[in-house]
Amino acid sequence: MVHEHPETLRRDKALRQHWLNGVPMHWMTDWQLPTPLILREASGSTLVDVDGRSYADFCLGDTGAMFGHSPPAVAAALQHQAAHGLTCMLPTEQTARVGELLAERFALPFWQITQTATDANRAVLRWARAITGRQLILVFDGCYHGSLEDTLVRLEQGRVVTRPGQIGQVADFASHARVVEFNDVTALEAALADNAVACLLAEPVMTNAGMVLPEPGFWNQVRELCSRHGTLLAIDETHTLSSGPRGHAQRLGLQADFLIAGKAIAGGMPTAVYGFTADLARRMERVLETKPSGHSGMGTTLSANALATAALVACLQDVMTDAAYAHMLSLSATLAEGLRKRISNRALPWHVTSVGARSELVFTPTPARTARQSLAAASPELERLLHLYLLNRGVLVTPFHNMMLVSPATTDAQVQSLLDHFDEFLHELS
Ligand SMILES: Cc1ncc(COP(=O)(O)O)c(C=O)c1O
């Protein structure tokens, strides 16, 4: 309610003086509010805006803050490291430890660090193309792996096209990509049959077109097909780190060739990692030895900086604990059950998809098999109404769809408050 935000309105005016659309990053208007929320503080699972109003945060920076805002161990590590060097383009005495922690957790022996998950995915695709000597990549329709042009493609009446909405794009990435529907093994088999695809990049559960779960046995078949056709399998766990302490692939018993994790992996610091097998490490070394001199097209000067390294150690060691996950998973189950109960009490043709600490309210009676079905089920007007309704009552959910994420800091009371307001929403809607 605008009149309850005088300070926000004042600051919004100031923001509009020097920021495009009044925000430092244009996605920040995706909440479609009269003005964006302008924050004074983010701590644990709570946001406080400049008017002093609090919000239970179930968006958590769309996963970047999945382990809560400023987890104390990460904040302490950053504070310490800040006085001992921020960035040097060199390993620090903690870098070996990060490698150990990643290898132990994700069962892959070799790793690299980038600034963002977008960048990690970009590097993985480049390595995969260089290693295999193949140019094509394959993604599932409706995927999102960051603002990485190679993957901003989709299936349109059986043809691969670049996704609409991109600004200033010149290269035709669609001609270097194949796209199939998630859960469609037959289409995947056909797309890999000519042994021309370097890499399949995929989330183990699709989380960016609503949530689309793999059908039983799907990933076993995908793994087998990739191995048979020499296509490297890159699993992007950036969002599905919410599934459990070791991500989602290990829950499925799925062995990735590359594994990518960003956003929350360093407790909210801009950092991402990608891991790979020993065999790939050898092949990557060969690429480095034999390539012409010059820039590889991967990485940035700030990647793997000392501050990010310190945050990685703290997050992997002291924040992503089994106890933290036990809390997240159990409270998220309570949330999902509570939403389901309220939907069923009113006999609404909706459902809740939930995996680990992530739940998604969907306005159809049954789960989608593909992203296309999932996107067709979206109801932007109703979503916006629900998001605004909750926001005006001190609850924030993700603006893109109806995703609700539970952090180790989220409380029973916050979940109860979301459920109560959801109930009131349904009452008023009916
Ligand atoms: C699965 C997945 N991978 C990668 C990314 C890119 O992350 P970033 O925007 O931090 O680069 C996203 C962003 O939402 C994502 O959902």
The ligand as an SDF file (V2000), in Angstrom:
LIG
                    3D

 16 16  0  0  0  0  0  0  0  0999 V2000
   19.4800  -22.9000  -13.0330 C   0  0  0  0  0  0  0  0  0  0  0  0
   20.1810  -21.5900  -13.1680 C   0  0  0  0  0  0  0  0  0  0  0  0
   21.4470  -21.5760  -13.5930 N   0  0  0  0  0  0  0  0  0  0  0  0
   22.1230  -20.4270  -13.7190 C   0  0  0  0  0  0  0  0  0  0  0  0
   21.5340  -19.2200  -13.4210 C   0  0  0  0  0  0  0  0  0  0  0  0
   22.3110  -17.9500  -13.5800 C   0  0  0  0  0  0  0  0  0  0  0  0
   22.6200  -17.3920  -12.3530 O   0  0  0  0  0  0  0  0  0  0  0  0
   23.2500  -15.9320  -12.3090 P   0  0  0  0  0  0  0  0  0  0  0  0
   22.1700  -15.0110  -12.7750 O   0  0  0  0  0  0  0  0  0  0  0  0
   23.6000  -15.7280  -10.8800 O   0  0  0  0  0  0  0  0  0  0  0  0
   24.4230  -15.9300  -13.2160 O   0  0  0  0  0  0  0  0  0  0  0  0
   20.2210  -19.1920  -12.9950 C   0  0  0  0  0  0  0  0  0  0  0  0
   19.5550  -17.9180  -12.6570 C   0  0  0  0  0  0  0  0  0  0  0  0
   18.4150  -17.8430  -12.2730 O   0  0  0  0  0  0  0  0  0  0  0  0
   19.5170  -20.4070  -12.8530 C   0  0  0  0  0  0  0  0  0  0  0  0
   18.2520  -20.4410  -12.4510 O   0  0  0  0  0  0  0  0  0  0  0  0
  1  2  1  0
  2  3  1  0
  2 15  2  0
  3  4  2  0
  4  5  1  0
  5  6  1  0
  5 12  2  0
  6  7  1  0
  7  8  1  0
  8  9  2  0
  8 10  1  0
  8 11  1  0
 12 13  1  0
 12 15  1  0
 13 14  2  0
 15 16  1  0
M  END
$$$$
